[in-house]
Structure formats: structure tokens, C-alpha cells
Amino acid sequence: MLLLIVLGAWVYLQEYRGAAQREAAERQRERPLPFARPDVTSIRLENGEGAFRLQRQEELWRLVEPLDTAADKEAVEGILSALEYARIERRIGTEDDLKPYGLESPRATLTLGFDGNDESQTLRIGEHAPIGAHCFALLPGDGGVALVSASLEDLANKSLLSLRDKSLVDLDAWNVRSLRIERGAETVVLTRSETGWKLQSPIEAPADGPLVTDLLNEVDRLQASAFLSEEPAAADLARYGLDRPAARLTVQEEGWESGMTIWFGTTVEEGRAARVGGAGPVVAVTETFWPKVATSLFDLRRKDILALNRHRVRGLTVTRQGGEPLILRHDQEGAWSATGMVEGSAADSSVELLLAHISDLKATAFMDRPSAGQREELARQPALDLTVEEEPASEEGESPAQHLLIGAPDQNGQVKVRDLSWEPIALAPAGVYERILLQLDAIVEEVRSPPAAEKAADDPSDGAASFSDDRADGKPEGESERDGER
């Protein structure tokens, strides 16, 4: 029995593990330049663009020749991946005359250095083969000439620009706490808190969070399309419009001691001149980024008047022209109950439609600094007083709430809307306001007489508590005349 176990183990080691080892060795033999990626510590590349040396520093790569700067991680990984996946298609052998293969003066020469090893391996890339997707290469050591994968020809195209790090900044958009945009005489300041993005200057108002996040993501992806001046002098800054920048964008991330600023200058052939932090090289960035920097103040603002998630609303209180309020509450079973002007139950679909209409209220313009009289008038005589309450984020948390005052439609077909948390007054289309009133009427009618809707339709006298009113002054017919008689 013991003999069988020993024999089985020997067969496993010889047949299975041995086969795997032989297969791995064969794959290495098929590669033009065999190596293990973790062992590579340096890369030296010479081609028609120049001579470059890259050095690995722990997990990062750095370009150390012809200048000392961060390397483009993807470019370095691309070189190593190309070497890993390249294959020897056919071995030609040792040749005395390398000129026919373009190897007397190679298009590219690549040398890998290894950790703890003074030895290096060099691969030379020659001309493209007349037939097939292959090129000629001189293999390391005594490997001779071979046909290899044509993907290695890209080594001849690597340049200083392609090998160096072209990113302007490295930031996490979700960790940014402030953004400052200076454009001539205008300065826009945005800050982020637990409740989202808001404008701090030139007006305090809620900001368009997704748009600001998109802008920051674009900043993070911003890359140099060219390096215009490595060590710019004052004349260079003036030439590229950076002595008086067209715009400056400052980002402050959580945990940073100070903000990071990008200066934007004039338009150049390669894009738009830019410089990070008032130091370092002057670069060109794609001109398509400029509209992001030039985003208008209006576009940076939140236009959705309802700031809460309508799918998490658990309570609404609605008052029409100072009348008795309608209070709608969402219980734990998912049903809606009504109290106040009417009492009973409301269909979930009916309240959902009401919330959808409220969500459709969007600002088309703003009164940024309304007078005290304008604010008092809207507070004293709102056509609709609306408070919306959202579910708390946790059992111990507070319920976010929003209090809106909506005025009557004006002659321009707009209504004034003010969120009492902010000073500005928004202008929104009156059509959405009318739909809100109609849906409120439908809910009131539904709550008042759920089992006999047909009877309610035949008895118009039962509509005294309706929210809708065709009269501009909001009073029942005949009330003005009675006021006069009094």
C-alpha cells in the first residue's frame, strides 16, 4: 500500500507538476525577452525619439533620463505587457549581416535591468517583415535573429511625452471639500458638506452637485497634450498668458494643508496653456476642457427646487392660501393617511404622482437678492405653503425637511418659489404649479369619499374643501360681493 502511495506521488510530480513546469518553460522560451515582471527594476529604451531610462521605486516608476520626473504608469505597464504577450514566430538564427533585417541600426533597443542582478537583457527591434504581422528582432544573448510579434514595433514610437506622467493633478472628487473658480472679475466659491454642494460666493445657494462632481472628475482626468516650457521665465509666462491668467481653479481636498491651483492662460496651437500651482512646467491641455472652467454661475446652481429624494418622503403638509392644512403621512406599512382638512387614506400611487409633480418644479431664473418686502409678501400671502419631510438616514438620525412657499402665477406664466433655508427666490413655470393643485384636488376627493366616487361626482356641493380655484384672487364665487355689502 505504501509503495502505491509513493508511486502515485511520483507520477503526480513527474506527469502533472512536471508538465506544468515544462509548459511554463516553453512559454518563456517563446518570448523574445524572458523576464518576471516583479524582478524588473529598470528599463532603458533608445529609438529615433531619443534615449530614455525608467527606474522603479518601490511600486512606482520614475523617468530619470533625459529628465527626472514621474513616469506614465500606463505607458510603462504597456511596455511590459507588450513584452509579456509577444511571441517568437520563427527563429532565423545567427546572422553575420544584420543590415537586411534593419538590425544594424535598430529602430528600437530595449534593455531590462533586474532586482539584485547586475546582468541585463537587451532586445533590438528591426524592420517590419515583408509578409505577415511580424517584425525582425535580435534576441538577447546568442539568441540570434527572429521573427517576433509586430506589436513590439511600437517601442520605436515611444517619446518623452508618451513616457512621462501627463496628469496635472491627482484628486478624489468625492473627497474634495471646496472649489474656487476665478474668471476675471468673477469669483465663484463652492463648498461641500454632509448635505451636498452649495455656493458660498457670489451668492449663497444650493449648487448642482452632479455637475460639480463631473467638473472635478474632468479636472482629475486632465492631462498635458504638450509641454511648452519646462522651466518658464517671466517672458514665457507672459507669452502664454499666465502672468494674468484667464482663469484659476483651486481645489481643496479633505486632509490637504492647502489648496491646489491650476492657472489657465491663452489658447495655443496644442490647446490652452496651463500651469499647476504657479510652479513647474507650462503645459497645454485640451481646449475642450475650457467650457468646464467657464461654466456659468446659473449652470452651477441647483435648478431642482425639491432638494429631497421623493422616493424617501414620509410626510407632506400642504396649506392653500392660509386655509386648513392637508397633512399626509406615510406609515410603516407603506400606506398614506390624511389628516387636517380631510381625514382618511390616500392611494400610494396618488401621492407618488403628487411628489412627481413637485419634483418637476425647476427654476428657470433666480431673484438672488430679493428685498425684504418681496420676501415678506411671499411669506404673508403664499398661494401654496408646502413642507416635505424625508425619512431619516438612520434610526438615530434626524428627518431632513424642506419648507417651500409658492406664490400665485404672474402675467409671465411663472410662480415665485422660496426655500426658507435660502435667501434667493426661484422662478418656475406656472404649469407645473397648476398640476400640483389638480393632483391635490384629486387626493382630497379620494380621501373624502373613497367608496362612492360616483356620488361625489354627481354632488358638486361636496367640493367645498377643494384646493383648485379658477378665480385669480383664490376666493369662492360671491365672496368679494359679500365683503362689499359688509
C-alpha positions as CSV (number, residue, x, y, z in Angstrom):
1,M,0.0,0.0,0.0
2,L,2.8,2.4,0.9
3,L,4.5,1.6,-2.3
4,L,1.4,2.5,-4.3
5,I,1.2,5.9,-2.5
6,V,4.8,6.7,-3.2
7,L,4.4,5.6,-6.8
8,G,1.3,7.8,-7.2
9,A,3.1,10.8,-5.7
10,W,6.0,10.2,-8.1
11,V,3.6,10.0,-11.1
12,Y,1.9,13.3,-10.0
13,L,5.2,15.1,-9.6
14,Q,6.5,13.9,-12.9
15,E,3.4,14.0,-15.1
16,Y,1.3,16.8,-13.7
17,R,3.6,19.2,-12.0
18,G,6.4,18.4,-14.4
19,A,4.1,19.1,-17.3
20,A,3.1,22.5,-15.8
21,Q,6.7,23.4,-15.3
22,R,7.6,22.3,-18.9
23,E,4.7,24.3,-20.2
24,A,5.8,27.4,-18.3
25,A,9.4,26.9,-19.5
26,E,8.2,26.6,-23.1
27,R,6.2,29.8,-22.8
28,Q,9.3,31.6,-21.5
29,R,11.3,30.2,-24.4
30,E,8.8,31.5,-26.9
31,R,9.1,35.0,-25.5
32,P,11.6,37.4,-27.3
33,L,12.8,38.7,-23.9
34,P,12.0,36.3,-21.0
35,F,11.5,38.0,-17.6
36,A,9.4,38.1,-14.4
37,R,7.7,41.4,-14.0
38,P,8.3,41.7,-10.2
39,D,12.1,41.4,-10.9
40,V,12.3,44.3,-13.3
41,T,13.8,47.4,-11.7
42,S,14.9,49.5,-14.8
43,I,14.0,50.0,-18.4
44,R,16.3,51.6,-20.9
45,L,14.9,52.5,-24.3
46,E,16.6,54.0,-27.3
47,N,14.9,54.9,-30.6
48,G,14.6,57.7,-33.1
49,E,12.9,59.9,-30.4
50,G,15.9,59.7,-28.0
51,A,17.3,57.7,-25.1
52,F,15.1,57.2,-22.0
53,R,15.7,55.4,-18.7
54,L,13.0,54.4,-16.3
55,Q,13.6,53.4,-12.7
56,R,11.3,51.5,-10.4
57,Q,11.0,53.0,-6.9
58,E,9.0,50.5,-4.8
59,E,5.7,50.3,-6.6
60,L,6.1,53.4,-8.7
61,W,8.1,54.1,-11.9
62,R,10.0,57.3,-12.5
63,L,11.6,58.7,-15.6
64,V,15.2,59.6,-14.7
65,E,16.6,60.3,-18.2
66,P,16.6,62.6,-20.1
67,L,14.9,64.4,-17.2
68,D,13.8,63.5,-13.7
69,T,10.0,63.3,-13.5
70,A,7.2,61.0,-12.7
71,A,6.6,58.3,-15.4
72,D,3.3,57.5,-17.1
73,K,2.2,54.3,-15.3
74,E,0.1,53.1,-18.2
75,A,2.9,53.6,-20.7
76,V,5.3,51.6,-18.5
77,E,2.8,48.8,-17.9
78,G,2.1,48.8,-21.7
79,I,5.8,48.2,-22.5
80,L,6.0,45.3,-20.0
81,S,2.7,43.8,-21.2
82,A,3.8,44.0,-24.8
83,L,7.0,42.1,-23.9
84,E,5.0,39.5,-22.0
85,Y,2.5,38.8,-24.7
86,A,4.9,39.0,-27.6
87,R,5.9,35.7,-29.2
88,I,8.8,34.4,-31.3
89,E,7.1,33.3,-34.6
90,R,10.3,31.9,-36.2
91,R,13.9,31.7,-35.3
92,I,16.2,32.6,-38.2
93,G,19.4,32.1,-36.3
94,T,22.8,33.8,-36.1
95,E,23.5,36.2,-39.0
96,D,26.7,38.0,-39.8
97,D,25.0,40.7,-41.8
98,L,22.2,42.3,-39.8
99,K,21.5,45.1,-42.3
100,P,18.8,43.2,-44.3
101,Y,16.8,42.9,-41.1
102,G,17.1,46.5,-40.1
103,L,19.2,45.4,-37.1
104,E,22.5,47.0,-37.9
105,S,20.9,50.3,-36.8
106,P,17.9,49.1,-34.8
107,R,14.7,51.1,-34.8
108,A,14.5,50.5,-31.0
109,T,16.7,48.9,-28.4
110,L,15.2,47.9,-25.1
111,T,17.2,46.8,-22.1
112,L,15.7,45.4,-18.8
113,G,17.6,45.6,-15.5
114,F,16.7,43.2,-12.7
115,D,16.5,43.4,-8.9
116,G,19.7,42.2,-7.2
117,N,21.2,41.2,-10.5
118,D,24.0,43.1,-12.4
119,E,23.0,41.3,-15.6
120,S,20.6,42.8,-18.0
121,Q,18.8,41.6,-21.2
122,T,18.6,43.6,-24.4
123,L,16.2,43.2,-27.3
124,R,16.7,45.0,-30.6
125,I,13.8,45.7,-33.0
126,G,14.4,45.9,-36.7
127,E,12.3,46.3,-39.8
128,H,8.7,45.1,-40.4
129,A,8.7,41.7,-42.1
130,P,7.7,41.7,-45.8
131,I,4.9,39.1,-45.1
132,G,2.7,38.8,-42.0
133,A,2.2,40.8,-38.8
134,H,5.8,40.3,-37.7
135,C,9.0,42.3,-37.4
136,F,12.6,41.3,-37.2
137,A,14.4,41.3,-33.8
138,L,17.8,40.4,-32.4
139,L,17.2,38.3,-29.3
140,P,19.2,38.7,-26.1
141,G,22.5,36.9,-25.7
142,D,23.2,34.4,-28.5
143,G,19.5,34.2,-29.5
144,G,20.2,35.4,-33.0
145,V,17.7,36.9,-35.4
146,A,14.0,36.0,-35.1
147,L,10.6,37.0,-36.4
148,V,8.5,38.3,-33.5
149,S,5.1,39.8,-32.9
150,A,4.7,43.1,-34.7
151,S,3.2,44.7,-31.5
152,L,6.9,45.3,-30.4
153,E,7.3,47.8,-33.2
154,D,5.5,50.3,-31.0
155,L,8.7,50.6,-29.0
156,A,10.1,52.6,-31.8
157,N,7.3,55.2,-31.4
158,K,7.8,55.9,-27.7
159,S,8.7,59.5,-26.9
160,L,9.4,61.7,-23.9
161,L,5.8,62.9,-24.0
162,S,4.4,59.3,-24.1
163,L,6.6,58.1,-21.3
164,R,6.3,60.9,-18.8
165,D,3.3,61.4,-16.5
166,K,1.0,63.9,-18.2
167,S,-1.7,64.2,-15.4
168,L,-1.9,67.6,-13.9
169,V,-3.4,66.6,-10.5
170,D,-4.3,63.5,-8.6
171,L,-7.5,64.0,-6.6
172,D,-10.6,62.2,-5.4
173,A,-13.7,64.1,-6.5
174,W,-15.7,62.6,-3.6
175,N,-13.1,63.8,-1.1
176,V,-13.0,67.4,-2.3
177,R,-14.4,69.9,0.2
178,S,-14.1,73.2,-1.7
179,L,-13.7,74.5,-5.3
180,R,-12.8,78.1,-6.2
181,I,-13.2,79.4,-9.8
182,E,-11.7,82.8,-10.6
183,R,-12.5,84.2,-14.0
184,G,-11.5,87.8,-14.5
185,A,-13.5,89.9,-12.0
186,E,-15.8,86.9,-11.1
187,T,-15.0,84.6,-8.3
188,V,-17.2,81.5,-7.6
189,V,-16.7,79.6,-4.4
190,L,-18.4,76.2,-3.8
191,T,-18.2,74.1,-0.6
192,R,-19.3,70.6,0.2
193,S,-20.9,69.4,3.5
194,E,-22.8,66.4,4.5
195,T,-25.9,67.8,2.8
196,G,-24.1,68.3,-0.5
197,W,-22.6,71.1,-2.6
198,K,-23.6,74.7,-2.1
199,L,-22.5,78.1,-3.5
200,Q,-20.7,80.3,-1.0
201,S,-19.9,83.2,-3.3
202,P,-21.1,85.4,-5.0
203,I,-24.4,84.2,-3.6
204,E,-25.3,81.6,-1.0
205,A,-27.5,79.0,-2.7
206,P,-27.6,75.2,-3.3
207,A,-25.3,74.0,-6.1
208,D,-25.8,71.4,-8.8
209,G,-24.0,68.5,-7.1
210,P,-23.7,66.2,-10.1
211,L,-22.4,69.0,-12.3
212,V,-19.8,70.0,-9.7
213,T,-18.7,66.3,-9.3
214,D,-18.5,65.9,-13.1
215,L,-16.3,69.1,-13.3
216,L,-14.0,67.7,-10.6
217,N,-13.7,64.3,-12.4
218,E,-12.7,66.2,-15.5
219,V,-10.0,68.0,-13.5
220,D,-8.7,64.7,-12.3
221,R,-8.6,63.3,-15.8
222,L,-6.9,66.4,-17.2
223,Q,-3.7,65.7,-19.0
224,A,-1.0,67.6,-20.8
225,S,-1.1,67.4,-24.5
226,A,2.3,69.1,-24.8
227,F,5.0,70.5,-22.5
228,L,5.5,74.1,-23.6
229,S,8.2,75.2,-21.2
230,E,10.0,73.1,-18.6
231,E,11.4,76.0,-16.5
232,P,9.4,79.0,-17.6
233,A,10.9,82.5,-17.1
234,A,8.8,85.6,-16.7
235,A,8.8,86.1,-20.5
236,D,7.4,82.6,-21.0
237,L,4.6,83.2,-18.5
238,A,3.7,86.4,-20.4
239,R,3.8,84.7,-23.7
240,Y,1.4,82.0,-22.6
241,G,-0.9,84.4,-20.7
242,L,-0.1,83.0,-17.3
243,D,1.1,86.4,-15.9
244,R,-2.5,87.4,-15.9
245,P,-4.4,84.1,-16.1
246,A,-7.7,83.9,-17.9
247,A,-8.9,81.7,-15.1
248,R,-7.7,80.0,-11.9
249,L,-9.2,76.9,-10.5
250,T,-8.4,75.9,-6.9
251,V,-9.3,72.6,-5.3
252,Q,-9.1,71.8,-1.6
253,E,-9.3,68.1,-0.7
254,E,-10.1,66.7,2.8
255,G,-6.8,66.4,4.7
256,W,-4.8,68.8,2.5
257,E,-3.0,71.6,4.2
258,S,-3.6,73.9,1.4
259,G,-5.5,74.0,-1.9
260,M,-4.1,73.1,-5.3
261,T,-4.5,75.7,-8.1
262,I,-4.4,75.3,-11.9
263,W,-3.7,78.5,-13.9
264,F,-5.2,78.7,-17.4
265,G,-3.7,81.1,-19.9
266,T,-4.1,81.7,-23.6
267,T,-5.1,79.4,-26.5
268,V,-2.1,77.9,-28.2
269,E,-1.7,75.5,-31.1
270,E,-1.7,72.4,-28.9
271,G,-4.7,73.6,-26.8
272,R,-4.7,76.0,-23.9
273,A,-1.7,76.9,-21.8
274,A,-1.9,75.8,-18.1
275,R,0.3,75.6,-15.1
276,V,-0.2,73.8,-11.7
277,G,0.4,75.7,-8.5
278,G,2.3,78.6,-10.1
279,A,5.3,76.3,-10.4
280,G,6.6,73.5,-12.6
281,P,6.4,73.4,-16.4
282,V,3.9,75.2,-18.6
283,V,1.8,72.6,-20.4
284,A,-1.0,72.6,-23.0
285,V,-4.3,71.0,-22.1
286,T,-7.1,70.1,-24.5
287,E,-9.3,73.1,-25.3
288,T,-12.4,71.0,-24.8
289,F,-11.9,71.4,-21.1
290,W,-12.2,75.2,-21.2
291,P,-16.1,75.2,-21.3
292,K,-16.0,73.4,-17.9
293,V,-13.9,76.2,-16.4
294,A,-16.2,78.7,-18.0
295,T,-19.4,77.1,-16.7
296,S,-21.9,79.9,-15.9
297,L,-23.0,80.7,-12.4
298,F,-26.6,79.8,-13.3
299,D,-25.5,76.3,-14.6
300,L,-23.6,75.7,-11.3
301,R,-26.7,76.2,-9.3
302,R,-29.2,73.5,-8.5
303,K,-32.4,74.1,-10.5
304,D,-34.4,71.3,-8.9
305,I,-36.5,73.0,-6.2
306,L,-37.3,69.8,-4.3
307,A,-34.0,69.0,-2.6
308,L,-35.2,65.8,-1.1
309,N,-35.4,62.3,-2.5
310,R,-39.1,61.9,-3.4
311,H,-38.9,58.2,-3.0
312,R,-38.0,58.6,0.6
313,V,-40.6,61.2,1.6
314,R,-42.6,60.2,4.6
315,G,-44.7,63.3,5.2
316,L,-46.2,66.4,3.5
317,T,-48.1,69.3,4.9
318,V,-49.9,71.5,2.3
319,T,-51.7,74.7,3.0
320,R,-53.6,76.7,0.3
321,Q,-53.9,80.5,0.8
322,G,-53.9,80.3,4.6
323,G,-56.6,77.6,4.8
324,E,-56.7,74.4,6.8
325,P,-53.7,72.3,6.0
326,L,-53.8,68.8,4.4
327,I,-51.3,66.5,6.3
328,L,-50.2,63.3,4.5
329,R,-48.2,60.7,6.4
330,H,-46.5,57.5,5.2
331,D,-46.8,54.8,7.9
332,Q,-44.6,51.8,8.4
333,E,-46.9,49.5,6.4
334,G,-46.5,51.8,3.3
335,A,-49.9,53.4,3.4
336,W,-50.7,57.1,3.3
337,S,-53.0,58.6,5.8
338,A,-54.6,62.1,5.6
339,T,-55.5,64.4,8.5
340,G,-56.4,68.1,8.7
341,M,-58.9,69.4,6.1
342,V,-59.9,65.8,5.3
343,E,-59.2,62.5,7.2
344,G,-58.8,59.0,5.7
345,S,-56.5,57.1,3.5
346,A,-54.8,58.1,0.2
347,A,-53.6,55.7,-2.5
348,D,-49.8,55.4,-2.7
349,S,-50.0,56.0,-6.5
350,S,-51.9,59.3,-6.0
351,V,-49.3,60.6,-3.5
352,E,-46.4,59.4,-5.7
353,L,-47.9,61.4,-8.6
354,L,-48.1,64.5,-6.4
355,L,-44.5,64.1,-5.4
356,A,-43.5,63.6,-9.1
357,H,-45.2,66.9,-9.9
358,I,-43.4,68.7,-7.0
359,S,-40.1,67.2,-8.3
360,D,-40.9,68.7,-11.7
361,L,-40.7,72.2,-10.2
362,K,-37.4,73.6,-11.7
363,A,-36.0,77.1,-11.6
364,T,-35.7,78.9,-14.9
365,A,-34.3,82.0,-13.2
366,F,-33.5,83.4,-9.8
367,M,-34.0,86.6,-7.8
368,D,-30.7,86.3,-5.9
369,R,-31.2,89.3,-3.6
370,P,-34.9,89.9,-3.1
371,S,-35.8,92.8,-1.0
372,A,-37.2,92.3,2.5
373,G,-40.6,93.5,1.1
374,Q,-40.6,90.8,-1.6
375,R,-39.7,88.1,0.9
376,E,-42.4,89.3,3.4
377,E,-45.1,89.5,0.7
378,L,-44.4,85.9,-0.3
379,A,-44.4,84.8,3.3
380,R,-47.6,86.7,4.1
381,Q,-49.7,85.5,1.2
382,P,-48.3,82.3,-0.3
383,A,-50.6,80.6,-2.8
384,L,-49.2,77.3,-1.5
385,D,-47.3,76.6,1.7
386,L,-45.6,73.2,1.4
387,T,-43.4,71.3,3.9
388,V,-41.8,68.0,2.8
389,E,-40.2,65.6,5.3
390,E,-37.9,62.8,4.3
391,E,-37.1,59.5,6.2
392,P,-34.0,59.8,8.4
393,A,-30.8,58.1,7.1
394,S,-30.6,56.1,10.3
395,E,-32.8,55.3,13.3
396,E,-31.0,57.9,15.4
397,G,-30.8,60.5,12.7
398,E,-33.0,63.5,12.1
399,S,-35.5,63.7,9.3
400,P,-34.4,66.1,6.6
401,A,-37.2,68.6,5.8
402,Q,-37.8,71.4,3.3
403,H,-40.2,74.3,3.6
404,L,-41.4,75.9,0.4
405,L,-43.5,79.0,-0.2
406,I,-45.1,79.2,-3.7
407,G,-46.7,82.4,-5.0
408,A,-49.6,82.8,-7.4
409,P,-48.9,82.7,-11.2
410,D,-47.9,86.1,-12.6
411,Q,-48.7,87.6,-16.0
412,N,-45.5,85.9,-17.4
413,G,-46.7,82.4,-16.6
414,Q,-44.3,82.0,-13.7
415,V,-44.6,81.4,-10.0
416,K,-42.2,82.6,-7.3
417,V,-40.8,79.8,-5.1
418,R,-38.7,80.2,-2.0
419,D,-37.0,77.6,0.1
420,L,-36.9,79.1,3.5
421,S,-33.4,77.7,4.1
422,W,-32.1,80.1,1.4
423,E,-32.4,83.8,0.6
424,P,-32.9,83.7,-3.2
425,I,-36.3,83.3,-4.7
426,A,-36.6,80.9,-7.7
427,L,-38.9,81.5,-10.7
428,A,-40.6,78.3,-12.0
429,P,-43.2,77.6,-14.7
430,A,-46.8,78.1,-13.6
431,G,-47.9,75.0,-15.5
432,V,-46.2,72.7,-13.0
433,Y,-47.8,74.5,-10.1
434,E,-51.2,74.0,-11.7
435,R,-50.6,70.3,-12.0
436,I,-49.7,70.2,-8.3
437,L,-53.0,71.8,-7.4
438,L,-55.0,69.4,-9.6
439,Q,-53.4,66.4,-8.0
440,L,-54.0,67.8,-4.6
441,D,-57.7,68.1,-5.5
442,A,-57.7,64.5,-6.7
443,I,-56.2,63.3,-3.4
444,V,-58.7,65.4,-1.3
445,E,-61.6,63.9,-3.3
446,E,-60.2,60.4,-3.0
447,V,-59.8,60.7,0.8
448,R,-63.2,62.3,1.4
449,S,-65.3,59.6,-0.4
450,P,-63.3,56.5,-1.4
451,P,-66.2,54.1,-1.6
452,A,-68.6,56.4,-3.6
453,A,-66.6,58.4,-6.1
454,E,-69.6,58.4,-8.5
455,K,-71.8,60.0,-5.8
456,A,-69.2,62.7,-5.2
457,A,-69.1,63.4,-8.9
458,D,-72.9,63.9,-9.0
459,D,-73.0,66.1,-5.9
460,P,-71.0,69.3,-6.6
461,S,-71.8,70.7,-3.2
462,D,-69.4,68.2,-1.7
463,G,-66.4,70.0,-3.2
464,A,-66.1,72.8,-0.7
465,A,-62.7,71.7,0.5
466,S,-61.1,71.5,-3.0
467,F,-57.6,73.1,-3.5
468,S,-58.3,74.3,-7.0
469,D,-59.9,77.6,-7.8
470,D,-60.4,79.3,-11.1
471,R,-60.6,82.7,-9.5
472,A,-57.4,84.7,-9.6
473,D,-58.0,86.0,-6.0
474,G,-58.5,82.5,-4.7
475,K,-61.9,83.3,-3.1
476,P,-65.1,81.4,-3.6
477,E,-67.6,83.0,-6.0
478,G,-69.6,85.7,-4.4
479,E,-67.2,86.3,-1.5
480,S,-66.0,89.7,-2.9
481,E,-69.5,90.9,-3.2
482,R,-70.4,89.9,0.3
483,D,-67.3,91.7,1.5
484,G,-68.5,94.8,-0.2
485,E,-72.0,94.5,1.4
486,R,-70.4,94.2,4.8
